[in-house]
Every structure is written in C-alpha cells, then in structure tokens.
Amino acid sequence: MKVLVIAAHPDDEVLGVGGTICKHVENMDEVYICIVTKAYEPEWSNEYIKQKLTEQKQVDQLLHVKKRYNLDFPTIKLNTIPHGMLNNALKKVIEEVEPDIIYTHFEDDLNQDHRIIFHSTMVVARPPRRIKVLSYEILSSTELSNSGFNPNYYIDIKKYLSLKIEAFRIYSSEVKKLPHSRSLEGVELLSKYRGIQVSLECAEAFIIKKDYWIL
C-alpha cells in the first residue's frame, strides 16, 4: 500500500499523522510526505530555512519515510497562489506516488494554508481516482476553529507515541512549553484523549472524507 501525507508546513505531518506513519511503515506500506509551503526571507532567516530542511531529513530517517516532496510555495501566502497552480503541483505528486490513501488537513482549520490545501487535495483526488482521503487535526490550529473536528476514524498509536514525540522534538523551534497545546505534553495529552474516546490508551483521530468498497 502507498500512503501520501499532504501537509502545509514541516511538523504538521508529525503532529497530525506521526503515529500513523509509524504504523504504516511497520505494516510494510510505503509512506510519502508532501510539504506544500516553505519559509522565505526576510520574514524568516536563512539559518531558519536551512534548519527546516535539515529537520525534515532527520524526521524522514527516524520514521523511515520513503520520499518527501517539497513544493516550496510561500507559507501563509497560499491565498495569493492561483488555485490551478497548486492543484497542478499536487496532481504531479499524486501521479508519481499513485497513493491508495491520502492524509490531508481539516477543511475548517483556523490556518488558511490548511484550508486551501484540503480543497486542492479533494480536487486532485476526485474520481476516477480511487483514493481514500482522511483529514487529520493539528494542535493550536484545529481546536481553535469555529467548526468542531468530529472524528469518525481512530488509529491505535500506543506503540508509536514515544516515536511521534521524538519526531516532533526534532522540530525544535515549533515545540512550545506547557500549557501551550503545541507542547510535547500537549501531543501526549491529545493522543490519550483521542484514545479514551474509543477505549484505547492512545490514538490519532481522523475524519473520513472519501472511501471506496469496490467489488
């Protein structure tokens, strides 16, 4: 099975799908990551931009990601990019990977980049492609939305929670201190909260946006 995680920013893939990535890898599935945006000068320093690339490589090595794509659209400026341009960039990735499953952002996240990516994902994954699409949640973005994230699909990540936290720790500039939700403790607490919703110790939660059962 081929799995594609589409995310706006480096660290979103870990926060939203980190444990599930580990589970797919152990299941001998191929996992691909597509990061849509990139920081830029002068808003971010050249050192910061280089650090993000280094961190992504470290995460891929830790989680055994098959391949990572960086589309390099400007972060927090996706609303300035023609929708067709973003669609075509994602389409090329999907045509190369040929995924069976796509994990993407929640359509009503507070973060505008996330919302735009969700809609582009749904466009490029539409029929006749037969791709299962699930939305994930991002701490400090999804819970701040006016529309509640109401998951209908849960994945047990008890075995992989420590690895998810280790991967998030790599993105050091993104790790906040408790009581900020985007803290190491916040990651653990959300995993446990999603777990107890379905009588598991730890889980990642998703919303199924599209699925198929074809005879």
ChimeraX commands (.cxc) that place a marker at each C-alpha (Angstrom):
marker #1 position 0.00,0.00,0.00 radius 0.5
marker #1 position 1.13,3.52,-0.78 radius 0.5
marker #1 position 0.39,6.36,1.64 radius 0.5
marker #1 position 0.71,10.07,0.94 radius 0.5
marker #1 position 0.65,12.67,3.72 radius 0.5
marker #1 position -0.04,16.17,2.40 radius 0.5
marker #1 position 0.85,18.93,4.85 radius 0.5
marker #1 position 1.26,22.69,4.74 radius 0.5
marker #1 position 4.31,23.08,6.96 radius 0.5
marker #1 position 7.15,20.94,8.32 radius 0.5
marker #1 position 5.91,19.49,11.65 radius 0.5
marker #1 position 2.27,19.23,10.51 radius 0.5
marker #1 position 2.95,15.71,9.25 radius 0.5
marker #1 position 4.23,14.66,12.67 radius 0.5
marker #1 position 1.54,16.41,14.71 radius 0.5
marker #1 position -1.28,15.07,12.59 radius 0.5
marker #1 position -0.11,11.67,11.42 radius 0.5
marker #1 position 3.16,10.86,13.20 radius 0.5
marker #1 position 1.98,7.71,14.95 radius 0.5
marker #1 position 0.01,6.52,11.94 radius 0.5
marker #1 position 3.07,6.94,9.72 radius 0.5
marker #1 position 4.97,4.60,12.05 radius 0.5
marker #1 position 2.13,2.08,11.91 radius 0.5
marker #1 position 2.04,2.14,8.12 radius 0.5
marker #1 position 5.80,1.65,7.93 radius 0.5
marker #1 position 5.67,-1.33,10.28 radius 0.5
marker #1 position 2.90,-2.71,8.07 radius 0.5
marker #1 position 5.40,-2.56,5.17 radius 0.5
marker #1 position 3.48,0.27,3.48 radius 0.5
marker #1 position 5.35,2.95,1.55 radius 0.5
marker #1 position 4.92,6.39,3.12 radius 0.5
marker #1 position 5.44,9.59,1.16 radius 0.5
marker #1 position 5.23,13.13,2.52 radius 0.5
marker #1 position 4.43,16.28,0.57 radius 0.5
marker #1 position 5.15,19.60,2.29 radius 0.5
marker #1 position 3.41,22.34,0.33 radius 0.5
marker #1 position 4.96,25.54,1.68 radius 0.5
marker #1 position 8.34,26.94,2.62 radius 0.5
marker #1 position 9.55,29.83,4.78 radius 0.5
marker #1 position 11.25,32.72,3.00 radius 0.5
marker #1 position 13.44,35.75,3.64 radius 0.5
marker #1 position 13.29,38.36,5.11 radius 0.5
marker #1 position 10.36,37.14,7.24 radius 0.5
marker #1 position 12.49,34.14,8.27 radius 0.5
marker #1 position 16.25,33.96,8.45 radius 0.5
marker #1 position 18.32,31.91,6.03 radius 0.5
marker #1 position 19.53,29.90,9.03 radius 0.5
marker #1 position 15.93,29.05,9.96 radius 0.5
marker #1 position 15.12,27.98,6.39 radius 0.5
marker #1 position 18.16,25.69,6.24 radius 0.5
marker #1 position 17.33,24.28,9.67 radius 0.5
marker #1 position 13.87,23.27,8.45 radius 0.5
marker #1 position 15.37,21.27,5.60 radius 0.5
marker #1 position 17.77,19.53,7.98 radius 0.5
marker #1 position 14.98,18.75,10.42 radius 0.5
marker #1 position 12.82,17.23,7.70 radius 0.5
marker #1 position 15.65,14.89,6.66 radius 0.5
marker #1 position 16.09,13.81,10.28 radius 0.5
marker #1 position 12.37,13.12,10.64 radius 0.5
marker #1 position 12.36,11.06,7.45 radius 0.5
marker #1 position 15.26,8.97,8.70 radius 0.5
marker #1 position 13.62,8.45,12.09 radius 0.5
marker #1 position 10.21,7.49,10.69 radius 0.5
marker #1 position 11.54,5.65,7.61 radius 0.5
marker #1 position 9.68,7.80,5.11 radius 0.5
marker #1 position 10.09,6.57,1.52 radius 0.5
marker #1 position 10.30,10.01,-0.09 radius 0.5
marker #1 position 9.50,13.63,0.71 radius 0.5
marker #1 position 8.32,16.25,-1.75 radius 0.5
marker #1 position 8.73,19.97,-1.08 radius 0.5
marker #1 position 6.58,22.14,-3.32 radius 0.5
marker #1 position 8.07,25.38,-1.91 radius 0.5
marker #1 position 5.02,27.61,-2.19 radius 0.5
marker #1 position 5.29,30.62,0.18 radius 0.5
marker #1 position 3.99,29.85,3.64 radius 0.5
marker #1 position 0.99,31.88,4.89 radius 0.5
marker #1 position 0.58,33.13,1.33 radius 0.5
marker #1 position -1.24,30.25,-0.37 radius 0.5
marker #1 position -4.21,32.57,-0.82 radius 0.5
marker #1 position -2.06,34.54,-3.29 radius 0.5
marker #1 position -1.35,31.46,-5.43 radius 0.5
marker #1 position -3.72,30.62,-8.32 radius 0.5
marker #1 position -5.78,27.61,-7.28 radius 0.5
marker #1 position -4.98,25.82,-10.53 radius 0.5
marker #1 position -1.24,26.16,-9.92 radius 0.5
marker #1 position -1.48,24.48,-6.53 radius 0.5
marker #1 position -3.77,21.79,-7.93 radius 0.5
marker #1 position -1.32,21.00,-10.73 radius 0.5
marker #1 position 1.61,20.76,-8.31 radius 0.5
marker #1 position -0.28,18.31,-6.09 radius 0.5
marker #1 position -1.52,16.42,-9.13 radius 0.5
marker #1 position 2.07,15.75,-10.24 radius 0.5
marker #1 position 2.91,14.30,-6.83 radius 0.5
marker #1 position -0.18,12.09,-6.84 radius 0.5
marker #1 position 0.56,10.87,-10.36 radius 0.5
marker #1 position 4.09,9.89,-9.32 radius 0.5
marker #1 position 3.19,8.28,-5.98 radius 0.5
marker #1 position -0.15,6.71,-7.03 radius 0.5
marker #1 position -1.32,6.57,-3.39 radius 0.5
marker #1 position -4.02,4.32,-2.02 radius 0.5
marker #1 position -4.55,6.65,0.95 radius 0.5
marker #1 position -4.08,10.39,1.37 radius 0.5
marker #1 position -3.98,12.13,4.75 radius 0.5
marker #1 position -4.61,15.86,4.49 radius 0.5
marker #1 position -5.64,18.87,6.57 radius 0.5
marker #1 position -9.04,19.55,8.12 radius 0.5
marker #1 position -11.22,21.74,5.91 radius 0.5
marker #1 position -12.14,24.20,8.69 radius 0.5
marker #1 position -8.78,24.71,10.41 radius 0.5
marker #1 position -8.02,28.19,11.69 radius 0.5
marker #1 position -4.92,28.21,9.49 radius 0.5
marker #1 position -5.79,29.37,5.98 radius 0.5
marker #1 position -2.98,27.38,4.34 radius 0.5
marker #1 position -4.51,24.23,5.82 radius 0.5
marker #1 position -7.96,25.00,4.44 radius 0.5
marker #1 position -6.65,25.75,0.96 radius 0.5
marker #1 position -4.64,22.53,0.88 radius 0.5
marker #1 position -7.67,20.49,1.91 radius 0.5
marker #1 position -9.71,21.81,-1.00 radius 0.5
marker #1 position -6.90,21.27,-3.51 radius 0.5
marker #1 position -6.40,17.73,-2.22 radius 0.5
marker #1 position -10.07,16.95,-2.73 radius 0.5
marker #1 position -9.90,18.33,-6.28 radius 0.5
marker #1 position -6.88,16.28,-7.36 radius 0.5
marker #1 position -8.06,13.09,-5.59 radius 0.5
marker #1 position -11.54,13.14,-7.14 radius 0.5
marker #1 position -12.87,10.30,-9.30 radius 0.5
marker #1 position -11.98,8.48,-11.43 radius 0.5
marker #1 position -9.10,8.17,-8.98 radius 0.5
marker #1 position -9.92,5.69,-6.22 radius 0.5
marker #1 position -8.07,7.18,-3.26 radius 0.5
marker #1 position -9.17,7.05,0.35 radius 0.5
marker #1 position -8.91,10.56,1.84 radius 0.5
marker #1 position -8.78,11.32,5.56 radius 0.5
marker #1 position -8.41,14.65,7.36 radius 0.5
marker #1 position -6.20,15.00,10.43 radius 0.5
marker #1 position -6.01,17.56,13.22 radius 0.5
marker #1 position -3.20,19.97,14.12 radius 0.5
marker #1 position -2.71,21.24,17.66 radius 0.5
marker #1 position -3.07,25.04,18.01 radius 0.5
marker #1 position -4.96,25.24,14.71 radius 0.5
marker #1 position -7.78,22.72,14.54 radius 0.5
marker #1 position -9.07,23.21,18.07 radius 0.5
marker #1 position -9.23,26.98,17.51 radius 0.5
marker #1 position -11.59,26.63,14.58 radius 0.5
marker #1 position -15.23,27.64,14.93 radius 0.5
marker #1 position -16.17,24.31,13.34 radius 0.5
marker #1 position -15.55,21.34,15.58 radius 0.5
marker #1 position -13.31,18.48,14.48 radius 0.5
marker #1 position -15.58,15.45,14.89 radius 0.5
marker #1 position -13.54,12.34,14.07 radius 0.5
marker #1 position -15.12,9.16,12.76 radius 0.5
marker #1 position -11.95,7.09,12.36 radius 0.5
marker #1 position -9.33,6.27,15.00 radius 0.5
marker #1 position -5.92,4.61,14.76 radius 0.5
marker #1 position -4.27,3.00,17.77 radius 0.5
marker #1 position -0.80,4.55,18.20 radius 0.5
marker #1 position 0.09,3.36,21.71 radius 0.5
marker #1 position 3.13,1.54,20.33 radius 0.5
marker #1 position 4.33,4.61,18.44 radius 0.5
marker #1 position 3.54,7.57,20.70 radius 0.5
marker #1 position 7.10,7.91,22.02 radius 0.5
marker #1 position 8.46,7.89,18.45 radius 0.5
marker #1 position 5.92,10.54,17.42 radius 0.5
marker #1 position 7.03,12.76,20.30 radius 0.5
marker #1 position 10.69,12.17,19.43 radius 0.5
marker #1 position 9.98,13.22,15.84 radius 0.5
marker #1 position 8.18,16.36,16.96 radius 0.5
marker #1 position 11.08,17.22,19.24 radius 0.5
marker #1 position 13.28,17.41,16.11 radius 0.5
marker #1 position 11.28,20.46,15.03 radius 0.5
marker #1 position 12.71,22.31,18.00 radius 0.5
marker #1 position 11.58,25.82,17.03 radius 0.5
marker #1 position 7.96,24.61,16.83 radius 0.5
marker #1 position 7.90,22.99,20.27 radius 0.5
marker #1 position 6.24,25.20,22.86 radius 0.5
marker #1 position 6.05,24.96,26.63 radius 0.5
marker #1 position 3.03,23.73,28.56 radius 0.5
marker #1 position 0.28,24.96,28.84 radius 0.5
marker #1 position 0.59,25.70,25.10 radius 0.5
marker #1 position -1.21,22.97,23.16 radius 0.5
marker #1 position 1.75,22.56,20.78 radius 0.5
marker #1 position 3.98,21.23,23.53 radius 0.5
marker #1 position 5.37,17.74,23.99 radius 0.5
marker #1 position 2.89,17.25,26.80 radius 0.5
marker #1 position 0.11,18.56,24.56 radius 0.5
marker #1 position 0.89,15.95,21.92 radius 0.5
marker #1 position 0.73,13.20,24.53 radius 0.5
marker #1 position -2.46,14.53,26.12 radius 0.5
marker #1 position -4.30,14.77,22.80 radius 0.5
marker #1 position -3.24,11.23,21.89 radius 0.5
marker #1 position -4.57,9.95,25.19 radius 0.5
marker #1 position -7.77,11.97,24.88 radius 0.5
marker #1 position -8.48,10.60,21.40 radius 0.5
marker #1 position -7.67,7.15,22.71 radius 0.5
marker #1 position -10.15,7.16,25.58 radius 0.5
marker #1 position -12.89,8.26,23.18 radius 0.5
marker #1 position -12.76,4.74,21.74 radius 0.5
marker #1 position -11.41,2.82,24.77 radius 0.5
marker #1 position -7.77,2.87,23.67 radius 0.5
marker #1 position -4.76,4.17,25.55 radius 0.5
marker #1 position -3.51,6.38,22.69 radius 0.5
marker #1 position -4.90,7.21,19.26 radius 0.5
marker #1 position -4.81,9.58,16.34 radius 0.5
marker #1 position -8.20,10.71,15.09 radius 0.5
marker #1 position -9.35,11.41,11.56 radius 0.5
marker #1 position -12.38,12.30,9.51 radius 0.5
marker #1 position -13.03,10.07,6.51 radius 0.5
marker #1 position -13.73,12.36,3.58 radius 0.5
marker #1 position -13.83,9.71,0.86 radius 0.5
marker #1 position -13.60,5.95,0.78 radius 0.5
marker #1 position -14.45,3.07,-1.55 radius 0.5
marker #1 position -15.54,-0.54,-1.41 radius 0.5
marker #1 position -15.45,-1.74,-4.99 radius 0.5
marker #1 position -16.22,-5.33,-5.95 radius 0.5
marker link #1:1,2 radius 0.2
marker link #1:2,3 radius 0.2
marker link #1:3,4 radius 0.2
marker link #1:4,5 radius 0.2
marker link #1:5,6 radius 0.2
marker link #1:6,7 radius 0.2
marker link #1:7,8 radius 0.2
marker link #1:8,9 radius 0.2
marker link #1:9,10 radius 0.2
marker link #1:10,11 radius 0.2
marker link #1:11,12 radius 0.2
marker link #1:12,13 radius 0.2
marker link #1:13,14 radius 0.2
marker link #1:14,15 radius 0.2
marker link #1:15,16 radius 0.2
marker link #1:16,17 radius 0.2
marker link #1:17,18 radius 0.2
marker link #1:18,19 radius 0.2
marker link #1:19,20 radius 0.2
marker link #1:20,21 radius 0.2
marker link #1:21,22 radius 0.2
marker link #1:22,23 radius 0.2
marker link #1:23,24 radius 0.2
marker link #1:24,25 radius 0.2
marker link #1:25,26 radius 0.2
marker link #1:26,27 radius 0.2
marker link #1:27,28 radius 0.2
marker link #1:28,29 radius 0.2
marker link #1:29,30 radius 0.2
marker link #1:30,31 radius 0.2
marker link #1:31,32 radius 0.2
marker link #1:32,33 radius 0.2
marker link #1:33,34 radius 0.2
marker link #1:34,35 radius 0.2
marker link #1:35,36 radius 0.2
marker link #1:36,37 radius 0.2
marker link #1:37,38 radius 0.2
marker link #1:38,39 radius 0.2
marker link #1:39,40 radius 0.2
marker link #1:40,41 radius 0.2
marker link #1:41,42 radius 0.2
marker link #1:42,43 radius 0.2
marker link #1:43,44 radius 0.2
marker link #1:44,45 radius 0.2
marker link #1:45,46 radius 0.2
marker link #1:46,47 radius 0.2
marker link #1:47,48 radius 0.2
marker link #1:48,49 radius 0.2
marker link #1:49,50 radius 0.2
marker link #1:50,51 radius 0.2
marker link #1:51,52 radius 0.2
marker link #1:52,53 radius 0.2
marker link #1:53,54 radius 0.2
marker link #1:54,55 radius 0.2
marker link #1:55,56 radius 0.2
marker link #1:56,57 radius 0.2
marker link #1:57,58 radius 0.2
marker link #1:58,59 radius 0.2
marker link #1:59,60 radius 0.2
marker link #1:60,61 radius 0.2
marker link #1:61,62 radius 0.2
marker link #1:62,63 radius 0.2
marker link #1:63,64 radius 0.2
marker link #1:64,65 radius 0.2
marker link #1:65,66 radius 0.2
marker link #1:66,67 radius 0.2
marker link #1:67,68 radius 0.2
marker link #1:68,69 radius 0.2
marker link #1:69,70 radius 0.2
marker link #1:70,71 radius 0.2
marker link #1:71,72 radius 0.2
marker link #1:72,73 radius 0.2
marker link #1:73,74 radius 0.2
marker link #1:74,75 radius 0.2
marker link #1:75,76 radius 0.2
marker link #1:76,77 radius 0.2
marker link #1:77,78 radius 0.2
marker link #1:78,79 radius 0.2
marker link #1:79,80 radius 0.2
marker link #1:80,81 radius 0.2
marker link #1:81,82 radius 0.2
marker link #1:82,83 radius 0.2
marker link #1:83,84 radius 0.2
marker link #1:84,85 radius 0.2
marker link #1:85,86 radius 0.2
marker link #1:86,87 radius 0.2
marker link #1:87,88 radius 0.2
marker link #1:88,89 radius 0.2
marker link #1:89,90 radius 0.2
marker link #1:90,91 radius 0.2
marker link #1:91,92 radius 0.2
marker link #1:92,93 radius 0.2
marker link #1:93,94 radius 0.2
marker link #1:94,95 radius 0.2
marker link #1:95,96 radius 0.2
marker link #1:96,97 radius 0.2
marker link #1:97,98 radius 0.2
marker link #1:98,99 radius 0.2
marker link #1:99,100 radius 0.2
marker link #1:100,101 radius 0.2
marker link #1:101,102 radius 0.2
marker link #1:102,103 radius 0.2
marker link #1:103,104 radius 0.2
marker link #1:104,105 radius 0.2
marker link #1:105,106 radius 0.2
marker link #1:106,107 radius 0.2
marker link #1:107,108 radius 0.2
marker link #1:108,109 radius 0.2
marker link #1:109,110 radius 0.2
marker link #1:110,111 radius 0.2
marker link #1:111,112 radius 0.2
marker link #1:112,113 radius 0.2
marker link #1:113,114 radius 0.2
marker link #1:114,115 radius 0.2
marker link #1:115,116 radius 0.2
marker link #1:116,117 radius 0.2
marker link #1:117,118 radius 0.2
marker link #1:118,119 radius 0.2
marker link #1:119,120 radius 0.2
marker link #1:120,121 radius 0.2
marker link #1:121,122 radius 0.2
marker link #1:122,123 radius 0.2
marker link #1:123,124 radius 0.2
marker link #1:124,125 radius 0.2
marker link #1:125,126 radius 0.2
marker link #1:126,127 radius 0.2
marker link #1:127,128 radius 0.2
marker link #1:128,129 radius 0.2
marker link #1:129,130 radius 0.2
marker link #1:130,131 radius 0.2
marker link #1:131,132 radius 0.2
marker link #1:132,133 radius 0.2
marker link #1:133,134 radius 0.2
marker link #1:134,135 radius 0.2
marker link #1:135,136 radius 0.2
marker link #1:136,137 radius 0.2
marker link #1:137,138 radius 0.2
marker link #1:138,139 radius 0.2
marker link #1:139,140 radius 0.2
marker link #1:140,141 radius 0.2
marker link #1:141,142 radius 0.2
marker link #1:142,143 radius 0.2
marker link #1:143,144 radius 0.2
marker link #1:144,145 radius 0.2
marker link #1:145,146 radius 0.2
marker link #1:146,147 radius 0.2
marker link #1:147,148 radius 0.2
marker link #1:148,149 radius 0.2
marker link #1:149,150 radius 0.2
marker link #1:150,151 radius 0.2
marker link #1:151,152 radius 0.2
marker link #1:152,153 radius 0.2
marker link #1:153,154 radius 0.2
marker link #1:154,155 radius 0.2
marker link #1:155,156 radius 0.2
marker link #1:156,157 radius 0.2
marker link #1:157,158 radius 0.2
marker link #1:158,159 radius 0.2
marker link #1:159,160 radius 0.2
marker link #1:160,161 radius 0.2
marker link #1:161,162 radius 0.2
marker link #1:162,163 radius 0.2
marker link #1:163,164 radius 0.2
marker link #1:164,165 radius 0.2
marker link #1:165,166 radius 0.2
marker link #1:166,167 radius 0.2
marker link #1:167,168 radius 0.2
marker link #1:168,169 radius 0.2
marker link #1:169,170 radius 0.2
marker link #1:170,171 radius 0.2
marker link #1:171,172 radius 0.2
marker link #1:172,173 radius 0.2
marker link #1:173,174 radius 0.2
marker link #1:174,175 radius 0.2
marker link #1:175,176 radius 0.2
marker link #1:176,177 radius 0.2
marker link #1:177,178 radius 0.2
marker link #1:178,179 radius 0.2
marker link #1:179,180 radius 0.2
marker link #1:180,181 radius 0.2
marker link #1:181,182 radius 0.2
marker link #1:182,183 radius 0.2
marker link #1:183,184 radius 0.2
marker link #1:184,185 radius 0.2
marker link #1:185,186 radius 0.2
marker link #1:186,187 radius 0.2
marker link #1:187,188 radius 0.2
marker link #1:188,189 radius 0.2
marker link #1:189,190 radius 0.2
marker link #1:190,191 radius 0.2
marker link #1:191,192 radius 0.2
marker link #1:192,193 radius 0.2
marker link #1:193,194 radius 0.2
marker link #1:194,195 radius 0.2
marker link #1:195,196 radius 0.2
marker link #1:196,197 radius 0.2
marker link #1:197,198 radius 0.2
marker link #1:198,199 radius 0.2
marker link #1:199,200 radius 0.2
marker link #1:200,201 radius 0.2
marker link #1:201,202 radius 0.2
marker link #1:202,203 radius 0.2
marker link #1:203,204 radius 0.2
marker link #1:204,205 radius 0.2
marker link #1:205,206 radius 0.2
marker link #1:206,207 radius 0.2
marker link #1:207,208 radius 0.2
marker link #1:208,209 radius 0.2
marker link #1:209,210 radius 0.2
marker link #1:210,211 radius 0.2
marker link #1:211,212 radius 0.2
marker link #1:212,213 radius 0.2
marker link #1:213,214 radius 0.2
marker link #1:214,215 radius 0.2
view
